[in-house]
Amino acid sequence: MDSVRKDDATNLGRRDVLRTTGAVLAIGAATGLGGQAIAQTGGSVSAASRNAAPLGLRLQGVQHFGLTVQNMERAYEFYTEVLGGTEVFRHGDFQGDPVQNTLLADQEIRANELHVDPATIGVPNLRDGDQRLDVRFIQFDNVVIELLQYRNADQPMGGPNSFAPPLENMSPAFPRMMHICFHVADDVDFNRFITDLEAESARRGMTQVRANRTIRVRSEAERRAAPQDTNTNKVTVAPSDGWELIYCKGPEGEQLEFVKAIGPVKQRFATAFAGRQRARSSL
């Protein structure tokens, strides 16, 4: 496992490709090489200079996105077997005072201010071990996804029962709502990719995995019956020209996006990434 992690993290050929093309993570979000795939530049820079630099130049990129799930095994199957991610490692049964304070102090303060039991606002009791936290890290080419499950202590690791209920409404219009964006290769038929994604997910019983269409549909039957060429929204107006996208719900109800960045928009990302690398190397 250690050798696999090292290969995933330091594969120079992959890193060179990503440097050239730029890595698209999300609309309006940080773009570039995330996680272990980004190279540490300016190796001769002193620690004092590095620590005095602007905050952004002290970063190496986005290491991971975290997703709290209801059913760990279902989510794990989707992100590894359907989307092809590689498990880095898993760890679990987290409990105790330090982890409670590290993850949940702000929410315990809020519960105190509201004069309510913390559990009523979704705060588990990791401190005393009533609940436990399990995590699994999934490596993709340029970023890691961390799956987290909070469960009651009497529930098994990887089971379908979470401590808190899932959110009922998952519109991306809600403030604080986040999404995970996957970068589709330039030469992939995007419409077919979405068709195959839905079919493979349905085959595994993940009926929640449903992509939107570019035409108006009023029912699930209409969505399924929509022509395949309505899977992809192709943007032709600058500065997003060359951007292709689809929004899709994942197996946990999470918001996903799949994109291609070709033509002018691809160059804009690559230029921005090169500029960031120059700024880092100038320290």
Secondary structure as the mmCIF struct_conf table of DSSP 4:
data_model
#
loop_
_struct_conf.conf_type_id
_struct_conf.id
_struct_conf.beg_label_comp_id
_struct_conf.beg_label_asym_id
_struct_conf.beg_label_seq_id
_struct_conf.end_label_comp_id
_struct_conf.end_label_asym_id
_struct_conf.end_label_seq_id
HELX_RH_AL_P HELX_RH_AL_P1 ASP A 2 THR A 10
HELX_RH_AL_P HELX_RH_AL_P2 LEU A 12 THR A 21
BEND BEND1 ALA A 26 ALA A 26
TURN_TY1_P TURN_TY1_P1 ILE A 27 GLY A 28
BEND BEND2 ALA A 29 ALA A 29
BEND BEND3 GLY A 32 GLY A 32
HELX_RH_3T_P HELX_RH_3T_P1 GLY A 35 ALA A 37
BEND BEND4 ILE A 38 ILE A 38
TURN_TY1_P TURN_TY1_P2 GLY A 43 SER A 44
HELX_RH_AL_P HELX_RH_AL_P3 ALA A 47 ALA A 52
BEND BEND5 ALA A 53 ALA A 53
HELX_RH_3T_P HELX_RH_3T_P2 LEU A 55 ARG A 58
STRN STRN1 HIS A 64 THR A 68
BEND BEND6 GLN A 70 GLN A 70
HELX_RH_AL_P HELX_RH_AL_P4 MET A 72 GLU A 77
HELX_RH_PI_P HELX_RH_PI_P1 PHE A 78 VAL A 82
BEND BEND7 LEU A 83 LEU A 83
STRN STRN2 THR A 86 PHE A 94
BEND BEND8 GLY A 96 GLY A 96
HELX_RH_AL_P HELX_RH_AL_P5 ASP A 97 LEU A 114
TURN_TY1_P TURN_TY1_P3 HIS A 115 HIS A 115
BEND BEND9 VAL A 116 VAL A 116
HELX_RH_3T_P HELX_RH_3T_P3 PRO A 118 ILE A 121
TURN_TY1_P TURN_TY1_P4 GLY A 122 GLY A 122
TURN_TY1_P TURN_TY1_P5 LEU A 126 GLY A 129
BEND BEND10 ASP A 130 ASP A 130
STRN STRN3 GLN A 131 GLN A 139
BEND BEND11 ASP A 141 ASN A 142
STRN STRN4 VAL A 144 ASN A 152
TURN_TY1_P TURN_TY1_P6 ALA A 153 ASP A 154
BEND BEND12 GLN A 155 GLN A 155
HELX_LH_PP_P HELX_LH_PP_P1 PRO A 156 PRO A 156
TURN_TY1_P TURN_TY1_P7 MET A 157 GLY A 158
BEND BEND13 PRO A 160 PRO A 160
BEND BEND14 PHE A 163 ALA A 164
HELX_LH_PP_P HELX_LH_PP_P2 PRO A 165 LEU A 167
BEND BEND15 GLU A 168 GLU A 168
TURN_TY1_P TURN_TY1_P8 PRO A 172 ALA A 173
BEND BEND16 PHE A 174 PHE A 174
TURN_TY1_P TURN_TY1_P9 PRO A 175 ARG A 176
STRN STRN5 HIS A 179 HIS A 183
TURN_TY1_P TURN_TY1_P10 ASP A 186 ASP A 187
BEND BEND17 VAL A 188 VAL A 188
HELX_RH_AL_P HELX_RH_AL_P6 PHE A 190 ARG A 203
TURN_TY1_P TURN_TY1_P11 ARG A 204 GLY A 205
TURN_TY1_P TURN_TY1_P12 THR A 207 GLN A 208
STRN STRN6 ARG A 210 ALA A 211
BEND BEND18 THR A 214 ILE A 215
BEND BEND19 ARG A 218 SER A 219
HELX_RH_AL_P HELX_RH_AL_P7 GLU A 220 ALA A 225
BEND BEND20 ALA A 226 ALA A 226
HELX_RH_3T_P HELX_RH_3T_P4 GLN A 228 THR A 230
BEND BEND21 ASN A 231 ASN A 231
STRN STRN7 ASN A 233 LYS A 234
BEND BEND22 VAL A 237 VAL A 237
TURN_TY1_P TURN_TY1_P13 ALA A 238 PRO A 239
BEND BEND23 SER A 240 SER A 240
TURN_TY1_P TURN_TY1_P14 ASP A 241 GLY A 242
STRN STRN8 TRP A 243 LYS A 249
TURN_TY1_P TURN_TY1_P15 PRO A 251 GLU A 252
BEND BEND24 GLY A 253 GLY A 253
STRN STRN9 GLN A 255 ALA A 261
HELX_RH_AL_P HELX_RH_AL_P8 GLY A 263 SER A 281
TURN_TY1_P TURN_TY1_P16 SER A 282 SER A 282
#
